[in-house]
Amino acid sequence: MKITFSKEQIARYAEASGDQNPIHLDEDFARSVGLPGVIAHGMLQMGLVARAAVDAAGGDHRVLKSLSCRFADMVQPGDTVDFEAERENGRIRLTATNQDGKAVLTKAAAELFQRIP
């Protein structure tokens, strides 16, 4: 699943999540703290990789027992991230790479329940 991030999407996530940190919303502020500009929320990315995991698990979110990842690089508006999931032996291996082939999430995996609780 490929997602191209936009300032509007990031702002909508900020509103929905309550995370109004200015590094996600204010270009000047983000630059003042050493960032190249506003960046997407890590939890927005984690939500999208979770969606990829659910799709790989057959579409039923109840089968996910756990989800983990490491935030490895920033995602900025205009970046396109490819979220992929591969099911193997009761787990789902997850990847998220940007348009340059650089991992933005690493050590990403989901564990599945053997049966839905």
Secondary structure, 3 states (H helix, E strand, C coil): CEEECCHHHHHHHHHHHCCCCHHHCCHHHHHHCCCCCCCCCHHHHHHHHHHHHHHHCCCCHHHEEEEEEEECCCCCCCCEEEEEEEEECCEEEEEEECCCCCEEEEEEEEEECCCCC
